[in-house]
Amino acid sequence: MMIGRIHSYETMGLHDGPGIRTVFFLQGCPLKCLYCHNPDTQKFDGGREMSTEEVVAVAKRYKPFYRRSGGGVTISGGEPLLQWEFLRDLFQRLREEGISIALDTSGYGGSNKLTSYDETNKTMGPTSGYLGELLSYVDHLLMDIKHVTDSKHLKLTGKNMEGTRDLLRELPDFHGKVWIRHVMVPGYTDNKKSMEALYCMIAPYQNKIEKVEILPYHKMGAEKYQELGRKDPLSGTPPMDVDKAREYELFLEKLLEAREALRTG
């Protein structure tokens, strides 16, 4: 039994994976997204401690709803990969209970590669990455793509696109379905060029993709910055127009549909 740091959880969720879901938001995130609407999840020492068994006990209460709706548990954040050892233990227990698992991640948990001591060569060497192991338990991967270029990704989140590339490398062997998620912020990716670049990024994995979501940036996190005594880094940026975001979502979907039509003849 392991202990994780949980920011909060919600029951009867309808937006973070298929069906009715219990969504656990894990504490801590290595990214500092300018548009973050939950800045209180960023510090790892926040939230509260919960054991694997406590999380599973909460999830088990809603199993009848999961069965009827095709739902399950979604692990979100913060960035859940920061607590990958806790996740491994938790995912094993949820599997034992027959509960479907969705993981909402941008791929940033520090290094996604483990190291071990090679007794023969007397050196530290790589072992299999934990990311692939975690994904072997996952039915739905909610892949959060922040931006489509390293330079803009760095400006938007404080990190380059290494985490995104780590996730993309795992997709060929991933047995589940993928939801691509992208928060569209005015002045950053609200243009066709960015959507075309996003299409080029995800198109090779089209057979894995079940859904694409362009999520319009909103101002709902502004009060949290005030409560934390921090300046909202996008205080002067207006919310993303919902209809315009939907137009770009349809544009991306049409690109994927056209590619599929060409592939199938």
C-alpha positions in Angstrom: 0.0 0.0 0.0 1.4 3.4 -1.0 0.6 6.9 -0.1 -0.2 9.6 -2.7 -0.9 13.3 -2.4 -4.4 14.1 -3.7 -5.5 17.7 -4.3 -9.2 16.7 -4.5 -11.6 14.4 -6.2 -15.1 14.6 -7.8 -17.7 12.0 -8.3 -20.2 11.6 -11.2 -17.8 13.3 -13.6 -18.9 13.4 -17.2 -16.1 15.1 -19.1 -12.9 13.4 -18.3 -13.3 10.1 -20.2 -16.2 8.1 -21.3 -19.3 7.4 -19.1 -19.7 8.4 -15.5 -16.3 8.8 -13.7 -14.7 9.4 -10.4 -11.9 11.9 -11.1 -8.9 12.2 -8.8 -6.8 15.3 -9.1 -3.2 14.5 -7.9 -1.1 17.2 -6.3 2.0 18.6 -8.0 3.0 19.7 -11.5 6.4 20.4 -13.0 4.8 22.7 -15.6 3.9 26.3 -15.0 1.3 26.8 -17.8 0.4 30.5 -18.2 -3.2 29.5 -18.5 -3.3 27.1 -15.6 -6.8 27.4 -13.9 -5.7 25.3 -10.9 -2.5 27.0 -9.8 -3.1 25.5 -6.3 -2.2 22.1 -7.7 1.3 23.0 -8.8 3.1 22.7 -5.4 3.7 19.1 -4.5 3.4 19.8 -0.7 -0.3 20.8 -1.0 -3.3 18.6 -1.0 -3.8 15.7 1.4 -2.4 12.2 1.8 -4.5 9.2 0.7 -3.4 5.6 0.6 -4.0 3.4 -2.4 -6.7 1.6 -0.5 -8.5 4.8 0.4 -8.6 5.9 -3.2 -9.9 2.5 -4.3 -12.5 2.5 -1.5 -13.9 5.8 -2.9 -13.9 4.5 -6.4 -15.7 1.2 -5.5 -18.7 3.1 -4.2 -19.6 4.1 -7.8 -19.0 0.8 -9.6 -22.8 0.4 -10.5 -22.6 3.7 -12.3 -19.4 2.7 -14.1 -21.1 -0.5 -15.3 -24.2 1.2 -16.6 -22.4 4.0 -18.4 -19.1 2.5 -19.5 -17.3 4.8 -17.1 -14.6 4.3 -14.5 -11.8 6.2 -12.7 -9.8 9.1 -14.2 -6.5 10.2 -12.7 -5.7 13.8 -13.5 -3.7 16.6 -11.9 -1.6 18.6 -11.5 0.5 16.1 -13.3 -0.1 12.6 -12.1 3.2 11.2 -13.6 5.1 12.9 -10.7 3.7 10.2 -8.5 4.2 7.3 -10.9 5.0 4.7 -8.1 1.8 5.5 -6.4 0.0 5.3 -9.8 1.5 1.8 -10.5 0.2 0.5 -7.2 -3.2 2.2 -7.6 -3.7 1.0 -11.2 -2.9 -2.6 -10.2 -5.6 -2.4 -7.5 -8.2 -0.8 -9.8 -7.6 -3.5 -12.3 -8.2 -6.1 -9.6 -11.5 -4.4 -9.0 -12.4 -4.5 -12.7 -12.5 -0.7 -12.8 -11.7 1.0 -16.1 -8.8 3.5 -15.9 -8.3 6.8 -17.7 -5.1 8.8 -17.3 -5.1 12.6 -18.0 -1.4 13.6 -18.6 0.9 15.9 -20.5 3.7 13.4 -20.1 5.9 15.3 -17.6 6.9 13.4 -14.5 10.5 14.3 -14.5 12.5 11.8 -16.4 10.4 9.0 -17.9 13.4 6.7 -17.9 14.5 4.7 -14.9 18.1 3.7 -14.2 19.6 0.7 -12.5 23.1 -0.5 -11.6 24.6 -2.9 -14.1 26.7 -5.3 -12.1 28.6 -6.6 -15.1 29.7 -3.3 -16.5 29.7 -1.5 -13.1 27.7 1.4 -14.6 24.3 2.9 -14.3 22.2 2.0 -17.2 18.6 2.5 -18.4 15.8 0.1 -17.6 12.4 0.0 -19.2 10.6 3.3 -18.8 7.8 3.5 -16.2 5.6 5.3 -18.7 5.0 2.2 -20.8 4.4 0.1 -17.7 1.7 2.6 -16.5 0.0 2.8 -19.8 -0.3 -1.0 -19.9 -3.1 -0.6 -17.3 -4.8 2.4 -19.0 -7.9 2.1 -21.1 -8.1 5.8 -22.1 -5.2 8.1 -22.4 -6.3 11.8 -22.2 -3.2 13.3 -23.9 -2.8 17.0 -23.1 -0.8 18.7 -25.9 0.1 22.2 -24.8 1.7 23.6 -28.0 3.2 22.3 -31.2 6.7 23.9 -31.2 9.4 23.7 -28.6 10.0 27.5 -28.4 6.3 28.3 -27.8 5.8 25.3 -25.5 8.7 26.6 -23.4 7.2 30.1 -23.3 3.8 28.7 -22.4 4.7 26.1 -19.8 8.4 26.6 -18.8 9.4 23.2 -20.4 10.2 22.0 -23.9 8.1 19.3 -25.6 10.0 16.3 -24.2 7.0 15.0 -22.3 4.8 15.2 -25.4 7.4 13.3 -27.4 7.6 10.7 -24.7 3.9 10.0 -24.9 3.9 9.9 -28.7 6.6 7.3 -28.6 4.4 5.1 -26.5 1.3 5.3 -28.7 2.2 2.5 -31.2 2.2 -0.1 -28.4 -0.7 1.5 -26.4 -3.7 -0.9 -26.3 -6.3 1.6 -25.4 -7.9 4.7 -26.9 -6.6 8.2 -27.0 -8.4 11.5 -26.5 -6.3 14.4 -27.8 -6.8 17.6 -25.7 -5.5 21.0 -26.4 -6.3 24.2 -24.5 -6.5 27.0 -27.1 -5.3 30.4 -25.9 -5.8 33.6 -27.9 -2.5 34.6 -29.5 -0.9 31.2 -29.1 -2.5 28.4 -31.2 -5.8 30.0 -32.4 -4.8 29.8 -36.1 -4.8 27.2 -38.9 -1.1 26.9 -39.0 -1.0 25.6 -35.4 -3.9 23.2 -36.1 -2.1 21.9 -39.2 1.0 21.3 -37.1 -1.1 19.5 -34.4 -2.6 17.4 -37.1 0.8 16.4 -38.5 1.9 15.5 -34.9 -1.1 13.2 -34.2 -2.0 11.8 -37.6 0.4 8.9 -37.6 -1.5 7.6 -34.5 -5.0 8.1 -36.0 -6.0 4.5 -35.4 -5.6 5.0 -31.7 -7.5 8.4 -31.5 -11.1 8.2 -30.4 -11.7 11.9 -29.8 -10.1 15.3 -30.3 -11.0 18.2 -28.0 -10.1 21.9 -28.5 -10.8 23.4 -25.1 -11.2 27.2 -25.1 -9.1 29.1 -22.5 -11.3 30.6 -19.8 -10.8 32.9 -16.8 -12.2 30.7 -14.1 -8.9 30.4 -12.4 -8.3 34.1 -11.9 -9.7 34.2 -8.3 -7.3 31.4 -7.3 -4.3 33.5 -8.3 -5.6 36.2 -6.0 -6.1 33.8 -3.2 -2.5 32.5 -3.6 -1.2 36.1 -3.7 0.1 35.6 -7.2 -0.3 37.6 -10.4 -2.4 35.9 -13.1 0.2 35.7 -16.0 -2.6 36.0 -18.6 -4.6 38.7 -16.8 -4.7 40.7 -19.9 -5.7 37.9 -22.2 -9.4 37.5 -23.0 -11.2 34.2 -22.9 -11.0 32.1 -26.0 -14.1 32.5 -28.2 -16.0 29.2 -27.7 -17.4 29.2 -31.3 -14.0 29.9 -32.8 -12.4 27.1 -30.8 -15.2 24.7 -32.0 -14.4 25.8 -35.6 -10.8 24.8 -35.2 -11.8 21.5 -33.6 -14.0 20.7 -36.6 -11.1 21.8 -38.9 -8.8 19.3 -37.2 -11.4 16.6 -37.3 -11.9 17.1 -41.1 -8.2 16.8 -41.7 -8.1 13.5 -39.8 -11.2 12.3 -41.7 -9.7 13.2 -45.0 -6.6 11.3 -44.2 -8.6 8.2 -43.1 -10.6 8.4 -46.4 -7.4 8.4 -48.4 -6.0 5.5 -46.3 -9.1 3.3 -46.7 -9.6 4.2 -50.4 
